[in-house]
Amino acid sequence: MSIGVGDPAPPIELPAHDAARWRLADRRGRPVVLIFHRHLH
């Protein structure tokens, strides 16, 4: 999957620190920065 500049983001749902779910759709219309990294041991 590729996303270009200005393209809408796909639906994203992630686990939150408090066992809730974090949904990108809940932040629609607000700036959001997502940073993905691999945790290396």
PDB file of N, CA, C and O in Angstrom:
ATOM      1  N   MET A   1       0.845  -1.159   0.000  1.00  0.00           N
ATOM      2  CA  MET A   1       0.000   0.000   0.000  1.00  0.00           C
ATOM      3  C   MET A   1       0.898   1.231   0.000  1.00  0.00           C
ATOM      4  O   MET A   1       1.892   1.285   0.723  1.00  0.00           O
ATOM      5  N   SER A   2       0.549   2.191  -0.794  1.00  0.00           N
ATOM      6  CA  SER A   2       1.292   3.448  -0.775  1.00  0.00           C
ATOM      7  C   SER A   2       0.312   4.602  -0.603  1.00  0.00           C
ATOM      8  O   SER A   2      -0.824   4.552  -1.075  1.00  0.00           O
ATOM      9  N   ILE A   3       0.774   5.629   0.076  1.00  0.00           N
ATOM     10  CA  ILE A   3      -0.027   6.826   0.321  1.00  0.00           C
ATOM     11  C   ILE A   3       0.785   8.013  -0.152  1.00  0.00           C
ATOM     12  O   ILE A   3       1.953   8.159   0.208  1.00  0.00           O
ATOM     13  N   GLY A   4       0.176   8.850  -0.950  1.00  0.00           N
ATOM     14  CA  GLY A   4       0.851  10.032  -1.447  1.00  0.00           C
ATOM     15  C   GLY A   4       0.491  11.264  -0.633  1.00  0.00           C
ATOM     16  O   GLY A   4      -0.463  11.253   0.145  1.00  0.00           O
ATOM     17  N   VAL A   5       1.252  12.306  -0.819  1.00  0.00           N
ATOM     18  CA  VAL A   5       0.981  13.574  -0.146  1.00  0.00           C
ATOM     19  C   VAL A   5      -0.408  14.050  -0.549  1.00  0.00           C
ATOM     20  O   VAL A   5      -0.731  14.095  -1.736  1.00  0.00           O
ATOM     21  N   GLY A   6      -1.214  14.398   0.417  1.00  0.00           N
ATOM     22  CA  GLY A   6      -2.564  14.884   0.162  1.00  0.00           C
ATOM     23  C   GLY A   6      -3.621  13.796   0.088  1.00  0.00           C
ATOM     24  O   GLY A   6      -4.815  14.095   0.070  1.00  0.00           O
ATOM     25  N   ASP A   7      -3.194  12.525   0.044  1.00  0.00           N
ATOM     26  CA  ASP A   7      -4.152  11.419   0.028  1.00  0.00           C
ATOM     27  C   ASP A   7      -4.747  11.238   1.419  1.00  0.00           C
ATOM     28  O   ASP A   7      -4.064  11.450   2.421  1.00  0.00           O
ATOM     29  N   PRO A   8      -6.018  10.847   1.485  1.00  0.00           N
ATOM     30  CA  PRO A   8      -6.572  10.541   2.804  1.00  0.00           C
ATOM     31  C   PRO A   8      -5.930   9.282   3.375  1.00  0.00           C
ATOM     32  O   PRO A   8      -5.601   8.354   2.636  1.00  0.00           O
ATOM     33  N   ALA A   9      -5.760   9.257   4.662  1.00  0.00           N
ATOM     34  CA  ALA A   9      -5.173   8.083   5.318  1.00  0.00           C
ATOM     35  C   ALA A   9      -6.212   6.967   5.387  1.00  0.00           C
ATOM     36  O   ALA A   9      -7.410   7.234   5.489  1.00  0.00           O
ATOM     37  N   PRO A  10      -5.759   5.735   5.332  1.00  0.00           N
ATOM     38  CA  PRO A  10      -6.684   4.614   5.489  1.00  0.00           C
ATOM     39  C   PRO A  10      -7.149   4.527   6.948  1.00  0.00           C
ATOM     40  O   PRO A  10      -6.536   5.133   7.826  1.00  0.00           O
ATOM     41  N   PRO A  11      -8.212   3.788   7.208  1.00  0.00           N
ATOM     42  CA  PRO A  11      -8.643   3.614   8.603  1.00  0.00           C
ATOM     43  C   PRO A  11      -7.524   2.971   9.424  1.00  0.00           C
ATOM     44  O   PRO A  11      -6.931   1.973   9.013  1.00  0.00           O
ATOM     45  N   ILE A  12      -7.247   3.550  10.576  1.00  0.00           N
ATOM     46  CA  ILE A  12      -6.199   3.031  11.457  1.00  0.00           C
ATOM     47  C   ILE A  12      -6.787   2.896  12.853  1.00  0.00           C
ATOM     48  O   ILE A  12      -7.411   3.825  13.367  1.00  0.00           O
ATOM     49  N   GLU A  13      -6.587   1.741  13.460  1.00  0.00           N
ATOM     50  CA  GLU A  13      -6.997   1.519  14.846  1.00  0.00           C
ATOM     51  C   GLU A  13      -5.856   0.803  15.552  1.00  0.00           C
ATOM     52  O   GLU A  13      -5.372  -0.228  15.084  1.00  0.00           O
ATOM     53  N   LEU A  14      -5.430   1.357  16.684  1.00  0.00           N
ATOM     54  CA  LEU A  14      -4.283   0.828  17.414  1.00  0.00           C
ATOM     55  C   LEU A  14      -4.625   0.669  18.889  1.00  0.00           C
ATOM     56  O   LEU A  14      -5.502   1.366  19.398  1.00  0.00           O
ATOM     57  N   PRO A  15      -3.942  -0.243  19.586  1.00  0.00           N
ATOM     58  CA  PRO A  15      -4.156  -0.334  21.031  1.00  0.00           C
ATOM     59  C   PRO A  15      -3.554   0.887  21.722  1.00  0.00           C
ATOM     60  O   PRO A  15      -2.465   1.337  21.367  1.00  0.00           O
ATOM     61  N   ALA A  16      -4.262   1.411  22.699  1.00  0.00           N
ATOM     62  CA  ALA A  16      -3.771   2.546  23.480  1.00  0.00           C
ATOM     63  C   ALA A  16      -3.165   2.038  24.785  1.00  0.00           C
ATOM     64  O   ALA A  16      -3.322   0.869  25.136  1.00  0.00           O
ATOM     65  N   HIS A  17      -2.483   2.907  25.487  1.00  0.00           N
ATOM     66  CA  HIS A  17      -1.791   2.524  26.722  1.00  0.00           C
ATOM     67  C   HIS A  17      -2.745   2.086  27.828  1.00  0.00           C
ATOM     68  O   HIS A  17      -2.329   1.374  28.742  1.00  0.00           O
ATOM     69  N   ASP A  18      -4.008   2.488  27.771  1.00  0.00           N
ATOM     70  CA  ASP A  18      -4.968   2.164  28.839  1.00  0.00           C
ATOM     71  C   ASP A  18      -5.922   1.037  28.445  1.00  0.00           C
ATOM     72  O   ASP A  18      -7.018   0.935  28.997  1.00  0.00           O
ATOM     73  N   ALA A  19      -5.522   0.201  27.507  1.00  0.00           N
ATOM     74  CA  ALA A  19      -6.301  -0.944  27.013  1.00  0.00           C
ATOM     75  C   ALA A  19      -7.488  -0.521  26.153  1.00  0.00           C
ATOM     76  O   ALA A  19      -8.281  -1.367  25.741  1.00  0.00           O
ATOM     77  N   ALA A  20      -7.620   0.755  25.881  1.00  0.00           N
ATOM     78  CA  ALA A  20      -8.653   1.229  24.963  1.00  0.00           C
ATOM     79  C   ALA A  20      -8.126   1.107  23.534  1.00  0.00           C
ATOM     80  O   ALA A  20      -7.004   0.648  23.320  1.00  0.00           O
ATOM     81  N   ARG A  21      -8.922   1.511  22.574  1.00  0.00           N
ATOM     82  CA  ARG A  21      -8.496   1.513  21.177  1.00  0.00           C
ATOM     83  C   ARG A  21      -8.341   2.959  20.724  1.00  0.00           C
ATOM     84  O   ARG A  21      -9.185   3.800  21.033  1.00  0.00           O
ATOM     85  N   TRP A  22      -7.279   3.250  20.001  1.00  0.00           N
ATOM     86  CA  TRP A  22      -7.018   4.575  19.438  1.00  0.00           C
ATOM     87  C   TRP A  22      -7.414   4.526  17.973  1.00  0.00           C
ATOM     88  O   TRP A  22      -6.855   3.740  17.208  1.00  0.00           O
ATOM     89  N   ARG A  23      -8.377   5.358  17.568  1.00  0.00           N
ATOM     90  CA  ARG A  23      -8.859   5.338  16.185  1.00  0.00           C
ATOM     91  C   ARG A  23      -8.574   6.675  15.501  1.00  0.00           C
ATOM     92  O   ARG A  23      -8.894   7.740  16.029  1.00  0.00           O
ATOM     93  N   LEU A  24      -7.979   6.600  14.343  1.00  0.00           N
ATOM     94  CA  LEU A  24      -7.697   7.806  13.570  1.00  0.00           C
ATOM     95  C   LEU A  24      -8.990   8.541  13.226  1.00  0.00           C
ATOM     96  O   LEU A  24      -9.012   9.772  13.217  1.00  0.00           O
ATOM     97  N   ALA A  25     -10.054   7.816  12.947  1.00  0.00           N
ATOM     98  CA  ALA A  25     -11.332   8.434  12.579  1.00  0.00           C
ATOM     99  C   ALA A  25     -11.855   9.363  13.679  1.00  0.00           C
ATOM    100  O   ALA A  25     -12.568  10.324  13.389  1.00  0.00           O
ATOM    101  N   ASP A  26     -11.509   9.085  14.931  1.00  0.00           N
ATOM    102  CA  ASP A  26     -11.946   9.936  16.041  1.00  0.00           C
ATOM    103  C   ASP A  26     -11.257  11.293  16.030  1.00  0.00           C
ATOM    104  O   ASP A  26     -11.698  12.210  16.723  1.00  0.00           O
ATOM    105  N   ARG A  27     -10.195  11.435  15.265  1.00  0.00           N
ATOM    106  CA  ARG A  27      -9.439  12.688  15.199  1.00  0.00           C
ATOM    107  C   ARG A  27      -9.620  13.405  13.863  1.00  0.00           C
ATOM    108  O   ARG A  27      -8.851  14.308  13.534  1.00  0.00           O
ATOM    109  N   ARG A  28     -10.616  13.013  13.106  1.00  0.00           N
ATOM    110  CA  ARG A  28     -10.849  13.601  11.779  1.00  0.00           C
ATOM    111  C   ARG A  28     -10.967  15.127  11.880  1.00  0.00           C
ATOM    112  O   ARG A  28     -11.676  15.652  12.739  1.00  0.00           O
ATOM    113  N   GLY A  29     -10.266  15.821  10.994  1.00  0.00           N
ATOM    114  CA  GLY A  29     -10.300  17.275  10.960  1.00  0.00           C
ATOM    115  C   GLY A  29      -9.270  17.943  11.863  1.00  0.00           C
ATOM    116  O   GLY A  29      -9.152  19.169  11.871  1.00  0.00           O
ATOM    117  N   ARG A  30      -8.524  17.144  12.626  1.00  0.00           N
ATOM    118  CA  ARG A  30      -7.485  17.691  13.499  1.00  0.00           C
ATOM    119  C   ARG A  30      -6.128  17.179  13.034  1.00  0.00           C
ATOM    120  O   ARG A  30      -6.043  16.076  12.495  1.00  0.00           O
ATOM    121  N   PRO A  31      -5.073  17.949  13.231  1.00  0.00           N
ATOM    122  CA  PRO A  31      -3.740  17.475  12.849  1.00  0.00           C
ATOM    123  C   PRO A  31      -3.333  16.264  13.693  1.00  0.00           C
ATOM    124  O   PRO A  31      -3.556  16.231  14.903  1.00  0.00           O
ATOM    125  N   VAL A  32      -2.742  15.285  13.041  1.00  0.00           N
ATOM    126  CA  VAL A  32      -2.261  14.076  13.718  1.00  0.00           C
ATOM    127  C   VAL A  32      -0.902  13.723  13.132  1.00  0.00           C
ATOM    128  O   VAL A  32      -0.716  13.757  11.916  1.00  0.00           O
ATOM    129  N   VAL A  33       0.038  13.386  13.991  1.00  0.00           N
ATOM    130  CA  VAL A  33       1.346  12.906  13.549  1.00  0.00           C
ATOM    131  C   VAL A  33       1.487  11.474  14.040  1.00  0.00           C
ATOM    132  O   VAL A  33       1.406  11.213  15.241  1.00  0.00           O
ATOM    133  N   LEU A  34       1.696  10.555  13.121  1.00  0.00           N
ATOM    134  CA  LEU A  34       1.930   9.154  13.463  1.00  0.00           C
ATOM    135  C   LEU A  34       3.377   8.826  13.162  1.00  0.00           C
ATOM    136  O   LEU A  34       3.880   9.126  12.080  1.00  0.00           O
ATOM    137  N   ILE A  35       4.036   8.216  14.114  1.00  0.00           N
ATOM    138  CA  ILE A  35       5.425   7.807  13.929  1.00  0.00           C
ATOM    139  C   ILE A  35       5.487   6.302  14.145  1.00  0.00           C
ATOM    140  O   ILE A  35       5.120   5.805  15.209  1.00  0.00           O
ATOM    141  N   PHE A  36       5.943   5.594  13.150  1.00  0.00           N
ATOM    142  CA  PHE A  36       6.077   4.145  13.233  1.00  0.00           C
ATOM    143  C   PHE A  36       7.557   3.801  13.306  1.00  0.00           C
ATOM    144  O   PHE A  36       8.365   4.343  12.552  1.00  0.00           O
ATOM    145  N   HIS A  37       7.902   2.916  14.196  1.00  0.00           N
ATOM    146  CA  HIS A  37       9.283   2.460  14.291  1.00  0.00           C
ATOM    147  C   HIS A  37       9.273   0.998  14.697  1.00  0.00           C
ATOM    148  O   HIS A  37       8.308   0.501  15.276  1.00  0.00           O
ATOM    149  N   ARG A  38      10.339   0.338  14.389  1.00  0.00           N
ATOM    150  CA  ARG A  38      10.495  -1.056  14.800  1.00  0.00           C
ATOM    151  C   ARG A  38      11.252  -1.072  16.112  1.00  0.00           C
ATOM    152  O   ARG A  38      12.285  -0.417  16.257  1.00  0.00           O
ATOM    153  N   HIS A  39      10.741  -1.808  17.043  1.00  0.00           N
ATOM    154  CA  HIS A  39      11.422  -1.953  18.327  1.00  0.00           C
ATOM    155  C   HIS A  39      12.397  -3.113  18.195  1.00  0.00           C
ATOM    156  O   HIS A  39      11.987  -4.266  18.062  1.00  0.00           O
ATOM    157  N   LEU A  40      13.661  -2.811  18.231  1.00  0.00           N
ATOM    158  CA  LEU A  40      14.685  -3.841  18.070  1.00  0.00           C
ATOM    159  C   LEU A  40      15.237  -4.227  19.431  1.00  0.00           C
ATOM    160  O   LEU A  40      15.550  -3.364  20.251  1.00  0.00           O
ATOM    161  N   HIS A  41      15.353  -5.499  19.662  1.00  0.00           N
ATOM    162  CA  HIS A  41      15.903  -5.994  20.938  1.00  0.00           C
ATOM    163  C   HIS A  41      17.362  -6.287  20.785  1.00  0.00           C
ATOM    164  O   HIS A  41      18.010  -6.713  21.742  1.00  0.00           O
TER     165      HIS A  41
END
